[in-house]
Amino acid sequence: MTTTPYWIAGRAATGTDVLEVRSPFDGALAGRTTNATAEDVEAAVAAADGARAVCAATPAHVRAAALDHVSRRLAERSEEIAALITAESGKPLKWSRLEVTRAVSTFRWGAEEARRWSGSLQRLDTDPAATGRMALVRRAPRGPVLGIAPFNFPLNLVAHKVAPAIAVGAPIVLKPAPATPLSALLLGEILAETDLPAGSWSVLPVPNEVAAELVRDPRLPVVSFTGSVPVGWSIRESAPRKHVTLELGGNAAVVVAPDQDDAALDWAATRIATFAMYQAGQSCVSVQRVFAHRDVAGALADRVVETVGKLVTGDPTDAATDVGPLIDEQAARRVESWVDEAVAAGATVLTGGTREGSSYAPTVLADVPAHVKVSCEEVFGPVVVLETVDSVDEAFARVNDSRFGLQAGVFTRDLQLAFRAAQELEVGGVIIGDVPSYRADQMPYGGLKDSGTGREGVHAAMEDLTEERVLVLTGIAV
């Protein structure tokens, strides 16, 4: 098997510290690369710093054309890339295919946003002293970006770092997750086909301790991190003068209102079961907590358990598989210990609750005490907790009784309740009529509390990577 190169300022390179990437499902070799050498890491950062002016001045049509090219090439190589995502992450092939489709859209949105990234005019003669004056308000890159991506979406969450940076003209040094670097390196291969300026991008597989050094490097004034809560806040604390955006964890909640009829409950149960377990629950907005009104809770629970029982588990390379392994056996053992803790505290296992190697069976729990980890922390595994409430007020209070606040879903047909949910729920996004796992890649996406700060979504991320600059024109006819 050949060694996949990493990318230094658009140039392919290899080191001597070999990194073998293996499937979490069966240990099969997915690919081989090397960690970047210290000299190459320095070269990448220096190139990004040196390219900040030329990248910012790159015409919009060049940036947009590059992003269009990446989108098109991802679509052309979609089956190859989906198979690679599955091989290195253990994600079932059906979800890997969807991830590639989303990345195609993310880069397409980046190209479109690059073309319309124009600033705004503000007339100032609303005050007599400013007669004859107008302000041109534009946004300029804050500087080179350090993008740190997680393992669970090794292509599309990389895309959410790279596409906005290219769109605004900011150089980016990307660190993929050590467990899943291959998809990002393949993206580097496609980026190398574009006419972007040298130094505008690098893809560096490096150990996490090297990433800590990059976080502190003053030549990378922006850090965009997606990953765990402790690491995210430690990054912010270690770089207080930098602009840091954090997309961290959650324990996403669903509220099921009493206005749901049988057909609506079927839909809710299908969505809850699917998106509590998809990707083995390894998503920041995987359904973890469900608060169902007493009038519908029993019927909903029966449907959820039945639907979970129909999910196909096993080999992620099989197109029929719904739920594959976790990223490694250590992660599966952690989920197992959390479920065991809940059961010891009085929880009831409605289905699942068993582990085999790195795989954990899709699990539905009831009667879970509020203080145990599967209820109040982020499980990041295929586990959902069903709770019965006596009112929507109680459900909203339970949703908010969390240190996380990423997204929430509310199944209701009541328009007034929908707007009330948007006002009262302490989360970054409320999804009405669906689970919190829904995300459109062009919309602002991010959380409150321990779920992070800043927003992803191409346009929102472009704003995060830039700052306003004002040009005032004097003595003109407004």
ChimeraX attribute file (.defattr): number of C-alpha atoms within 10 A of each C-alpha:
attribute: neighborCount
match mode: 1-to-1
recipient: residues
	/A:1	7
	/A:2	7
	/A:3	14
	/A:4	19
	/A:5	24
	/A:6	27
	/A:7	28
	/A:8	27
	/A:9	25
	/A:10	23
	/A:11	17
	/A:12	16
	/A:13	15
	/A:14	18
	/A:15	17
	/A:16	10
	/A:17	12
	/A:18	13
	/A:19	19
	/A:20	15
	/A:21	21
	/A:22	20
	/A:23	23
	/A:24	26
	/A:25	25
	/A:26	14
	/A:27	13
	/A:28	12
	/A:29	14
	/A:30	20
	/A:31	20
	/A:32	17
	/A:33	22
	/A:34	21
	/A:35	21
	/A:36	26
	/A:37	17
	/A:38	12
	/A:39	9
	/A:40	20
	/A:41	23
	/A:42	14
	/A:43	16
	/A:44	27
	/A:45	27
	/A:46	15
	/A:47	23
	/A:48	29
	/A:49	22
	/A:50	17
	/A:51	23
	/A:52	20
	/A:53	15
	/A:54	16
	/A:55	26
	/A:56	20
	/A:57	13
	/A:58	17
	/A:59	13
	/A:60	22
	/A:61	13
	/A:62	19
	/A:63	26
	/A:64	25
	/A:65	19
	/A:66	25
	/A:67	29
	/A:68	21
	/A:69	20
	/A:70	27
	/A:71	26
	/A:72	17
	/A:73	16
	/A:74	23
	/A:75	17
	/A:76	12
	/A:77	11
	/A:78	20
	/A:79	15
	/A:80	13
	/A:81	22
	/A:82	25
	/A:83	21
	/A:84	22
	/A:85	31
	/A:86	28
	/A:87	28
	/A:88	27
	/A:89	31
	/A:90	33
	/A:91	35
	/A:92	29
	/A:93	26
	/A:94	20
	/A:95	21
	/A:96	29
	/A:97	21
	/A:98	14
	/A:99	22
	/A:100	25
	/A:101	17
	/A:102	19
	/A:103	26
	/A:104	24
	/A:105	22
	/A:106	26
	/A:107	30
	/A:108	23
	/A:109	23
	/A:110	30
	/A:111	28
	/A:112	19
	/A:113	21
	/A:114	28
	/A:115	17
	/A:116	10
	/A:117	15
	/A:118	12
	/A:119	13
	/A:120	11
	/A:121	14
	/A:122	13
	/A:123	16
	/A:124	18
	/A:125	13
	/A:126	9
	/A:127	9
	/A:128	8
	/A:129	9
	/A:130	13
	/A:131	16
	/A:132	15
	/A:133	19
	/A:134	20
	/A:135	16
	/A:136	14
	/A:137	16
	/A:138	16
	/A:139	18
	/A:140	19
	/A:141	23
	/A:142	21
	/A:143	26
	/A:144	30
	/A:145	30
	/A:146	28
	/A:147	25
	/A:148	23
	/A:149	28
	/A:150	20
	/A:151	21
	/A:152	24
	/A:153	24
	/A:154	26
	/A:155	29
	/A:156	25
	/A:157	25
	/A:158	24
	/A:159	25
	/A:160	25
	/A:161	28
	/A:162	27
	/A:163	31
	/A:164	30
	/A:165	31
	/A:166	28
	/A:167	30
	/A:168	30
	/A:169	31
	/A:170	32
	/A:171	33
	/A:172	33
	/A:173	31
	/A:174	25
	/A:175	25
	/A:176	26
	/A:177	23
	/A:178	19
	/A:179	21
	/A:180	30
	/A:181	32
	/A:182	29
	/A:183	23
	/A:184	27
	/A:185	24
	/A:186	20
	/A:187	19
	/A:188	24
	/A:189	20
	/A:190	17
	/A:191	20
	/A:192	20
	/A:193	13
	/A:194	17
	/A:195	12
	/A:196	20
	/A:197	17
	/A:198	19
	/A:199	26
	/A:200	28
	/A:201	31
	/A:202	32
	/A:203	29
	/A:204	30
	/A:205	29
	/A:206	21
	/A:207	14
	/A:208	13
	/A:209	8
	/A:210	14
	/A:211	17
	/A:212	14
	/A:213	9
	/A:214	19
	/A:215	24
	/A:216	17
	/A:217	14
	/A:218	14
	/A:219	17
	/A:220	24
	/A:221	20
	/A:222	26
	/A:223	26
	/A:224	27
	/A:225	25
	/A:226	25
	/A:227	20
	/A:228	19
	/A:229	19
	/A:230	11
	/A:231	15
	/A:232	23
	/A:233	18
	/A:234	11
	/A:235	22
	/A:236	18
	/A:237	12
	/A:238	12
	/A:239	18
	/A:240	10
	/A:241	12
	/A:242	19
	/A:243	19
	/A:244	25
	/A:245	24
	/A:246	27
	/A:247	26
	/A:248	26
	/A:249	27
	/A:250	33
	/A:251	28
	/A:252	28
	/A:253	30
	/A:254	29
	/A:255	27
	/A:256	29
	/A:257	23
	/A:258	18
	/A:259	14
	/A:260	20
	/A:261	9
	/A:262	11
	/A:263	9
	/A:264	17
	/A:265	21
	/A:266	17
	/A:267	16
	/A:268	24
	/A:269	24
	/A:270	19
	/A:271	20
	/A:272	28
	/A:273	27
	/A:274	24
	/A:275	23
	/A:276	32
	/A:277	28
	/A:278	24
	/A:279	29
	/A:280	29
	/A:281	27
	/A:282	22
	/A:283	24
	/A:284	25
	/A:285	25
	/A:286	32
	/A:287	34
	/A:288	31
	/A:289	25
	/A:290	28
	/A:291	25
	/A:292	27
	/A:293	23
	/A:294	17
	/A:295	17
	/A:296	19
	/A:297	22
	/A:298	14
	/A:299	15
	/A:300	26
	/A:301	22
	/A:302	12
	/A:303	20
	/A:304	25
	/A:305	20
	/A:306	15
	/A:307	17
	/A:308	22
	/A:309	17
	/A:310	10
	/A:311	17
	/A:312	15
	/A:313	20
	/A:314	18
	/A:315	20
	/A:316	29
	/A:317	19
	/A:318	15
	/A:319	12
	/A:320	15
	/A:321	19
	/A:322	23
	/A:323	29
	/A:324	32
	/A:325	33
	/A:326	28
	/A:327	25
	/A:328	19
	/A:329	18
	/A:330	12
	/A:331	18
	/A:332	25
	/A:333	18
	/A:334	14
	/A:335	25
	/A:336	19
	/A:337	14
	/A:338	19
	/A:339	27
	/A:340	17
	/A:341	15
	/A:342	23
	/A:343	19
	/A:344	11
	/A:345	14
	/A:346	13
	/A:347	18
	/A:348	17
	/A:349	18
	/A:350	16
	/A:351	17
	/A:352	17
	/A:353	20
	/A:354	15
	/A:355	16
	/A:356	11
	/A:357	15
	/A:358	19
	/A:359	28
	/A:360	27
	/A:361	25
	/A:362	29
	/A:363	23
	/A:364	26
	/A:365	24
	/A:366	19
	/A:367	16
	/A:368	21
	/A:369	16
	/A:370	13
	/A:371	11
	/A:372	17
	/A:373	17
	/A:374	27
	/A:375	21
	/A:376	18
	/A:377	17
	/A:378	21
	/A:379	26
	/A:380	27
	/A:381	31
	/A:382	33
	/A:383	29
	/A:384	29
	/A:385	23
	/A:386	22
	/A:387	22
	/A:388	20
	/A:389	21
	/A:390	14
	/A:391	16
	/A:392	18
	/A:393	10
	/A:394	14
	/A:395	23
	/A:396	21
	/A:397	14
	/A:398	19
	/A:399	23
	/A:400	17
	/A:401	13
	/A:402	18
	/A:403	15
	/A:404	26
	/A:405	27
	/A:406	27
	/A:407	31
	/A:408	32
	/A:409	25
	/A:410	26
	/A:411	24
	/A:412	20
	/A:413	15
	/A:414	13
	/A:415	10
	/A:416	9
	/A:417	16
	/A:418	17
	/A:419	12
	/A:420	12
	/A:421	22
	/A:422	17
	/A:423	11
	/A:424	12
	/A:425	18
	/A:426	24
	/A:427	24
	/A:428	21
	/A:429	23
	/A:430	23
	/A:431	19
	/A:432	22
	/A:433	18
	/A:434	20
	/A:435	30
	/A:436	27
	/A:437	23
	/A:438	17
	/A:439	15
	/A:440	11
	/A:441	20
	/A:442	19
	/A:443	15
	/A:444	18
	/A:445	20
	/A:446	24
	/A:447	25
	/A:448	20
	/A:449	16
	/A:450	21
	/A:451	25
	/A:452	27
	/A:453	18
	/A:454	20
	/A:455	22
	/A:456	27
	/A:457	22
	/A:458	31
	/A:459	24
	/A:460	17
	/A:461	24
	/A:462	29
	/A:463	18
	/A:464	21
	/A:465	29
	/A:466	20
	/A:467	13
	/A:468	12
	/A:469	12
	/A:470	14
	/A:471	11
	/A:472	13
	/A:473	14
	/A:474	14
	/A:475	10
	/A:476	9
	/A:477	8
	/A:478	13
